[in-house]
Amino acid sequence: MRRGPKKDINYYINVRIGQLKQDMNKAHDEYDKQWYNRIIQELCWVKSQHHNCYMHEQGIYSPTEN
């Protein structure tokens, strides 16, 4: 059993996006910057509640599984 307050996933994602943006600004290689941008885009997609995950449709993911 975990103890302590429940972790806020949106807070974690926002912090991680901020870290990736800082790293992207420090990168010198254009390919690295594009890679950071792609990861940021994916985290923004995960954070949004307006998507339909294909894994649920195919029976790969069950909301009751942990």
DRENPA-284642 format. One record per atom (N, C-alpha, C): residue in one letter; chain; atom name; x, y, z. Coordinates in steps of 0.05 Angstrom, whole numbers, plus 32768, in hexadecimal, padded with zeros to 4 digits. Layout:
BEGIN
{type: A, mol: A, atom: CA, c1: X, c2: Y, c3: Z}
...
//
This chain:
BEGIN
{type: M, mol: A, atom: N, c1: 8011, c2: 7FE9, c3: 8000}
{type: M, mol: A, atom: CA, c1: 8000, c2: 8000, c3: 8000}
{type: M, mol: A, atom: C, c1: 8012, c2: 8019, c3: 8000}
{type: R, mol: A, atom: N, c1: 800B, c2: 802C, c3: 7FEF}
{type: R, mol: A, atom: CA, c1: 801A, c2: 8045, c3: 7FEE}
{type: R, mol: A, atom: C, c1: 8011, c2: 8057, c3: 8003}
{type: R, mol: A, atom: N, c1: 8023, c2: 8067, c3: 800D}
{type: R, mol: A, atom: CA, c1: 801D, c2: 807A, c3: 8022}
{type: R, mol: A, atom: C, c1: 8021, c2: 8096, c3: 8017}
{type: G, mol: A, atom: N, c1: 8015, c2: 80A9, c3: 8024}
{type: G, mol: A, atom: CA, c1: 8018, c2: 80C5, c3: 801C}
{type: G, mol: A, atom: C, c1: 8003, c2: 80CD, c3: 8008}
{type: P, mol: A, atom: N, c1: 8004, c2: 80E6, c3: 8001}
{type: P, mol: A, atom: CA, c1: 7FEF, c2: 80F1, c3: 7FEF}
{type: P, mol: A, atom: C, c1: 7FF1, c2: 80E4, c3: 7FD3}
{type: K, mol: A, atom: N, c1: 7FDA, c2: 80E3, c3: 7FC6}
{type: K, mol: A, atom: CA, c1: 7FD8, c2: 80D8, c3: 7FAC}
{type: K, mol: A, atom: C, c1: 7FE7, c2: 80EA, c3: 7F98}
{type: K, mol: A, atom: N, c1: 7FF7, c2: 80DF, c3: 7F87}
{type: K, mol: A, atom: CA, c1: 8006, c2: 80EF, c3: 7F74}
{type: K, mol: A, atom: C, c1: 7FF4, c2: 80FA, c3: 7F5E}
{type: D, mol: A, atom: N, c1: 7FF9, c2: 8112, c3: 7F56}
{type: D, mol: A, atom: CA, c1: 7FE9, c2: 811F, c3: 7F41}
{type: D, mol: A, atom: C, c1: 7FF8, c2: 811B, c3: 7F26}
{type: I, mol: A, atom: N, c1: 7FED, c2: 810B, c3: 7F15}
{type: I, mol: A, atom: CA, c1: 7FFA, c2: 8105, c3: 7EFB}
{type: I, mol: A, atom: C, c1: 7FFD, c2: 811D, c3: 7EEA}
{type: N, mol: A, atom: N, c1: 7FE9, c2: 812F, c3: 7EEA}
{type: N, mol: A, atom: CA, c1: 7FEB, c2: 8147, c3: 7EDA}
{type: N, mol: A, atom: C, c1: 8002, c2: 8159, c3: 7EE3}
{type: Y, mol: A, atom: N, c1: 8006, c2: 815B, c3: 7EFD}
{type: Y, mol: A, atom: CA, c1: 801C, c2: 816B, c3: 7F07}
{type: Y, mol: A, atom: C, c1: 8037, c2: 815F, c3: 7EFD}
{type: Y, mol: A, atom: N, c1: 803A, c2: 8145, c3: 7EFF}
{type: Y, mol: A, atom: CA, c1: 8052, c2: 8137, c3: 7EF7}
{type: Y, mol: A, atom: C, c1: 8057, c2: 813C, c3: 7ED9}
{type: I, mol: A, atom: N, c1: 8042, c2: 8139, c3: 7EC9}
{type: I, mol: A, atom: CA, c1: 8045, c2: 813D, c3: 7EAC}
{type: I, mol: A, atom: C, c1: 804D, c2: 815A, c3: 7EA6}
{type: N, mol: A, atom: N, c1: 8041, c2: 816D, c3: 7EB3}
{type: N, mol: A, atom: CA, c1: 8048, c2: 818A, c3: 7EAF}
{type: N, mol: A, atom: C, c1: 8065, c2: 818F, c3: 7EB6}
{type: V, mol: A, atom: N, c1: 806E, c2: 8184, c3: 7ECC}
{type: V, mol: A, atom: CA, c1: 808A, c2: 8187, c3: 7ED5}
{type: V, mol: A, atom: C, c1: 809D, c2: 817B, c3: 7EC0}
{type: R, mol: A, atom: N, c1: 8096, c2: 8163, c3: 7EB7}
{type: R, mol: A, atom: CA, c1: 80A7, c2: 8155, c3: 7EA3}
{type: R, mol: A, atom: C, c1: 80A8, c2: 8165, c3: 7E89}
{type: I, mol: A, atom: N, c1: 8091, c2: 8170, c3: 7E80}
{type: I, mol: A, atom: CA, c1: 8091, c2: 8180, c3: 7E68}
{type: I, mol: A, atom: C, c1: 80A3, c2: 8198, c3: 7E6B}
{type: G, mol: A, atom: N, c1: 80A2, c2: 81A5, c3: 7E82}
{type: G, mol: A, atom: CA, c1: 80B4, c2: 81BB, c3: 7E87}
{type: G, mol: A, atom: C, c1: 80D1, c2: 81B4, c3: 7E86}
{type: Q, mol: A, atom: N, c1: 80D8, c2: 819D, c3: 7E91}
{type: Q, mol: A, atom: CA, c1: 80F4, c2: 8193, c3: 7E91}
{type: Q, mol: A, atom: C, c1: 80FD, c2: 818E, c3: 7E74}
{type: L, mol: A, atom: N, c1: 80EB, c2: 8181, c3: 7E65}
{type: L, mol: A, atom: CA, c1: 80F2, c2: 817B, c3: 7E49}
{type: L, mol: A, atom: C, c1: 80F5, c2: 8194, c3: 7E38}
{type: K, mol: A, atom: N, c1: 80E5, c2: 81A9, c3: 7E3E}
{type: K, mol: A, atom: CA, c1: 80E8, c2: 81C2, c3: 7E2F}
{type: K, mol: A, atom: C, c1: 8103, c2: 81CF, c3: 7E35}
{type: Q, mol: A, atom: N, c1: 810B, c2: 81CE, c3: 7E4E}
{type: Q, mol: A, atom: CA, c1: 8125, c2: 81D9, c3: 7E56}
{type: Q, mol: A, atom: C, c1: 813C, c2: 81C9, c3: 7E48}
{type: D, mol: A, atom: N, c1: 813A, c2: 81AF, c3: 7E48}
{type: D, mol: A, atom: CA, c1: 814E, c2: 819F, c3: 7E3A}
{type: D, mol: A, atom: C, c1: 814E, c2: 81A4, c3: 7E1C}
{type: M, mol: A, atom: N, c1: 8136, c2: 81A8, c3: 7E10}
{type: M, mol: A, atom: CA, c1: 8135, c2: 81AD, c3: 7DF4}
{type: M, mol: A, atom: C, c1: 8143, c2: 81C8, c3: 7DED}
{type: N, mol: A, atom: N, c1: 813F, c2: 81DC, c3: 7DFE}
{type: N, mol: A, atom: CA, c1: 814C, c2: 81F5, c3: 7DF9}
{type: N, mol: A, atom: C, c1: 816B, c2: 81F4, c3: 7DFC}
{type: K, mol: A, atom: N, c1: 8174, c2: 81E1, c3: 7E0B}
{type: K, mol: A, atom: CA, c1: 8191, c2: 81DD, c3: 7E0F}
{type: K, mol: A, atom: C, c1: 819E, c2: 81CD, c3: 7DF8}
{type: A, mol: A, atom: N, c1: 818E, c2: 81BE, c3: 7DEA}
{type: A, mol: A, atom: CA, c1: 8198, c2: 81AC, c3: 7DD5}
{type: A, mol: A, atom: C, c1: 81A3, c2: 81BC, c3: 7DBE}
{type: H, mol: A, atom: N, c1: 81B9, c2: 81B2, c3: 7DB3}
{type: H, mol: A, atom: CA, c1: 81C6, c2: 81C0, c3: 7D9C}
{type: H, mol: A, atom: C, c1: 81BE, c2: 81B3, c3: 7D82}
{type: D, mol: A, atom: N, c1: 81B8, c2: 819A, c3: 7D82}
{type: D, mol: A, atom: CA, c1: 81B2, c2: 818B, c3: 7D6A}
{type: D, mol: A, atom: C, c1: 8194, c2: 818E, c3: 7D64}
{type: E, mol: A, atom: N, c1: 818D, c2: 8195, c3: 7D4B}
{type: E, mol: A, atom: CA, c1: 8171, c2: 8199, c3: 7D43}
{type: E, mol: A, atom: C, c1: 8161, c2: 817F, c3: 7D45}
{type: Y, mol: A, atom: N, c1: 816E, c2: 8169, c3: 7D40}
{type: Y, mol: A, atom: CA, c1: 8160, c2: 814F, c3: 7D43}
{type: Y, mol: A, atom: C, c1: 8158, c2: 814A, c3: 7D60}
{type: D, mol: A, atom: N, c1: 816A, c2: 8151, c3: 7D73}
{type: D, mol: A, atom: CA, c1: 8163, c2: 814E, c3: 7D8F}
{type: D, mol: A, atom: C, c1: 814C, c2: 815F, c3: 7D97}
{type: K, mol: A, atom: N, c1: 814C, c2: 8178, c3: 7D8D}
{type: K, mol: A, atom: CA, c1: 8136, c2: 818A, c3: 7D93}
{type: K, mol: A, atom: C, c1: 811B, c2: 817F, c3: 7D89}
{type: Q, mol: A, atom: N, c1: 811C, c2: 8173, c3: 7D71}
{type: Q, mol: A, atom: CA, c1: 8103, c2: 8167, c3: 7D66}
{type: Q, mol: A, atom: C, c1: 80FA, c2: 8150, c3: 7D77}
{type: W, mol: A, atom: N, c1: 810D, c2: 8140, c3: 7D81}
{type: W, mol: A, atom: CA, c1: 8107, c2: 812A, c3: 7D92}
{type: W, mol: A, atom: C, c1: 80FA, c2: 8133, c3: 7DAC}
{type: Y, mol: A, atom: N, c1: 8105, c2: 8147, c3: 7DB9}
{type: Y, mol: A, atom: CA, c1: 80FA, c2: 8152, c3: 7DD1}
{type: Y, mol: A, atom: C, c1: 80DD, c2: 815C, c3: 7DCC}
{type: N, mol: A, atom: N, c1: 80DA, c2: 816A, c3: 7DB6}
{type: N, mol: A, atom: CA, c1: 80BF, c2: 8175, c3: 7DAF}
{type: N, mol: A, atom: C, c1: 80AB, c2: 815E, c3: 7DAB}
{type: R, mol: A, atom: N, c1: 80B4, c2: 8148, c3: 7D9F}
{type: R, mol: A, atom: CA, c1: 80A2, c2: 8131, c3: 7D9C}
{type: R, mol: A, atom: C, c1: 8099, c2: 8125, c3: 7DB7}
{type: I, mol: A, atom: N, c1: 80AC, c2: 8123, c3: 7DC9}
{type: I, mol: A, atom: CA, c1: 80A6, c2: 8118, c3: 7DE3}
{type: I, mol: A, atom: C, c1: 8092, c2: 812B, c3: 7DF2}
{type: I, mol: A, atom: N, c1: 8097, c2: 8145, c3: 7DEF}
{type: I, mol: A, atom: CA, c1: 8085, c2: 8159, c3: 7DFC}
{type: I, mol: A, atom: C, c1: 8069, c2: 8156, c3: 7DF0}
{type: Q, mol: A, atom: N, c1: 8067, c2: 8153, c3: 7DD5}
{type: Q, mol: A, atom: CA, c1: 804D, c2: 8150, c3: 7DC8}
{type: Q, mol: A, atom: C, c1: 803E, c2: 8137, c3: 7DD3}
{type: E, mol: A, atom: N, c1: 804D, c2: 8121, c3: 7DD6}
{type: E, mol: A, atom: CA, c1: 8041, c2: 8109, c3: 7DE0}
{type: E, mol: A, atom: C, c1: 8037, c2: 810C, c3: 7DFD}
{type: L, mol: A, atom: N, c1: 8046, c2: 811A, c3: 7E0E}
{type: L, mol: A, atom: CA, c1: 803D, c2: 811E, c3: 7E29}
{type: L, mol: A, atom: C, c1: 8024, c2: 8130, c3: 7E2A}
{type: C, mol: A, atom: N, c1: 8023, c2: 8144, c3: 7E18}
{type: C, mol: A, atom: CA, c1: 800B, c2: 8155, c3: 7E16}
{type: C, mol: A, atom: C, c1: 7FF3, c2: 8144, c3: 7E0D}
{type: W, mol: A, atom: N, c1: 7FF8, c2: 8131, c3: 7DFB}
{type: W, mol: A, atom: CA, c1: 7FE2, c2: 8120, c3: 7DF3}
{type: W, mol: A, atom: C, c1: 7FD8, c2: 810E, c3: 7E0A}
{type: V, mol: A, atom: N, c1: 7FEB, c2: 8104, c3: 7E19}
{type: V, mol: A, atom: CA, c1: 7FE4, c2: 80F3, c3: 7E30}
{type: V, mol: A, atom: C, c1: 7FD4, c2: 8103, c3: 7E45}
{type: K, mol: A, atom: N, c1: 7FDC, c2: 811C, c3: 7E48}
{type: K, mol: A, atom: CA, c1: 7FCF, c2: 812E, c3: 7E5C}
{type: K, mol: A, atom: C, c1: 7FB2, c2: 8135, c3: 7E54}
{type: S, mol: A, atom: N, c1: 7FAD, c2: 8137, c3: 7E3A}
{type: S, mol: A, atom: CA, c1: 7F93, c2: 813E, c3: 7E31}
{type: S, mol: A, atom: C, c1: 7F7F, c2: 8127, c3: 7E36}
{type: Q, mol: A, atom: N, c1: 7F67, c2: 812E, c3: 7E3B}
{type: Q, mol: A, atom: CA, c1: 7F53, c2: 811A, c3: 7E41}
{type: Q, mol: A, atom: C, c1: 7F41, c2: 8115, c3: 7E28}
{type: H, mol: A, atom: N, c1: 7F49, c2: 8120, c3: 7E12}
{type: H, mol: A, atom: CA, c1: 7F38, c2: 811E, c3: 7DFA}
{type: H, mol: A, atom: C, c1: 7F44, c2: 810B, c3: 7DE5}
{type: H, mol: A, atom: N, c1: 7F4D, c2: 80F4, c3: 7DED}
{type: H, mol: A, atom: CA, c1: 7F57, c2: 80E1, c3: 7DDA}
{type: H, mol: A, atom: C, c1: 7F4B, c2: 80C5, c3: 7DE1}
{type: N, mol: A, atom: N, c1: 7F4A, c2: 80B5, c3: 7DCD}
{type: N, mol: A, atom: CA, c1: 7F40, c2: 809A, c3: 7DD0}
{type: N, mol: A, atom: C, c1: 7F58, c2: 8087, c3: 7DCC}
{type: C, mol: A, atom: N, c1: 7F60, c2: 8079, c3: 7DE0}
{type: C, mol: A, atom: CA, c1: 7F77, c2: 8068, c3: 7DDF}
{type: C, mol: A, atom: C, c1: 7F70, c2: 804F, c3: 7DCF}
{type: Y, mol: A, atom: N, c1: 7F80, c2: 8049, c3: 7DBB}
{type: Y, mol: A, atom: CA, c1: 7F7B, c2: 8031, c3: 7DAA}
{type: Y, mol: A, atom: C, c1: 7F7E, c2: 8018, c3: 7DBA}
{type: M, mol: A, atom: N, c1: 7F8E, c2: 8018, c3: 7DCE}
{type: M, mol: A, atom: CA, c1: 7F93, c2: 7FFF, c3: 7DDD}
{type: M, mol: A, atom: C, c1: 7F79, c2: 7FF6, c3: 7DEB}
{type: H, mol: A, atom: N, c1: 7F69, c2: 8008, c3: 7DF4}
{type: H, mol: A, atom: CA, c1: 7F50, c2: 8001, c3: 7E00}
{type: H, mol: A, atom: C, c1: 7F3D, c2: 7FF3, c3: 7DEC}
{type: E, mol: A, atom: N, c1: 7F3D, c2: 7FFD, c3: 7DD4}
{type: E, mol: A, atom: CA, c1: 7F2C, c2: 7FF2, c3: 7DBF}
{type: E, mol: A, atom: C, c1: 7F34, c2: 7FD6, c3: 7DB7}
{type: Q, mol: A, atom: N, c1: 7F4D, c2: 7FD0, c3: 7DB8}
{type: Q, mol: A, atom: CA, c1: 7F57, c2: 7FB6, c3: 7DB0}
{type: Q, mol: A, atom: C, c1: 7F58, c2: 7FA2, c3: 7DC7}
{type: G, mol: A, atom: N, c1: 7F4F, c2: 7FAB, c3: 7DDF}
{type: G, mol: A, atom: CA, c1: 7F4E, c2: 7F99, c3: 7DF5}
{type: G, mol: A, atom: C, c1: 7F6A, c2: 7F94, c3: 7E02}
{type: I, mol: A, atom: N, c1: 7F7D, c2: 7FA4, c3: 7DFB}
{type: I, mol: A, atom: CA, c1: 7F98, c2: 7FA2, c3: 7E07}
{type: I, mol: A, atom: C, c1: 7F99, c2: 7FAD, c3: 7E23}
{type: Y, mol: A, atom: N, c1: 7F8A, c2: 7FC2, c3: 7E27}
{type: Y, mol: A, atom: CA, c1: 7F8A, c2: 7FD0, c3: 7E41}
{type: Y, mol: A, atom: C, c1: 7F6F, c2: 7FCE, c3: 7E4E}
{type: S, mol: A, atom: N, c1: 7F6E, c2: 7FC6, c3: 7E66}
{type: S, mol: A, atom: CA, c1: 7F55, c2: 7FC5, c3: 7E75}
{type: S, mol: A, atom: C, c1: 7F56, c2: 7FDA, c3: 7E8B}
{type: P, mol: A, atom: N, c1: 7F43, c2: 7FEC, c3: 7E8D}
{type: P, mol: A, atom: CA, c1: 7F44, c2: 8000, c3: 7EA2}
{type: P, mol: A, atom: C, c1: 7F45, c2: 7FF5, c3: 7EBF}
{type: T, mol: A, atom: N, c1: 7F3E, c2: 7FDC, c3: 7EC2}
{type: T, mol: A, atom: CA, c1: 7F3E, c2: 7FD0, c3: 7EDD}
{type: T, mol: A, atom: C, c1: 7F59, c2: 7FC4, c3: 7EE3}
{type: E, mol: A, atom: N, c1: 7F6B, c2: 7FC1, c3: 7ED0}
{type: E, mol: A, atom: CA, c1: 7F85, c2: 7FB6, c3: 7ED4}
{type: E, mol: A, atom: C, c1: 7F97, c2: 7FCB, c3: 7EE0}
{type: N, mol: A, atom: N, c1: 7FA8, c2: 7FC3, c3: 7EF3}
{type: N, mol: A, atom: CA, c1: 7FBD, c2: 7FD5, c3: 7EFE}
{type: N, mol: A, atom: C, c1: 7FD7, c2: 7FC8, c3: 7EFE}
//
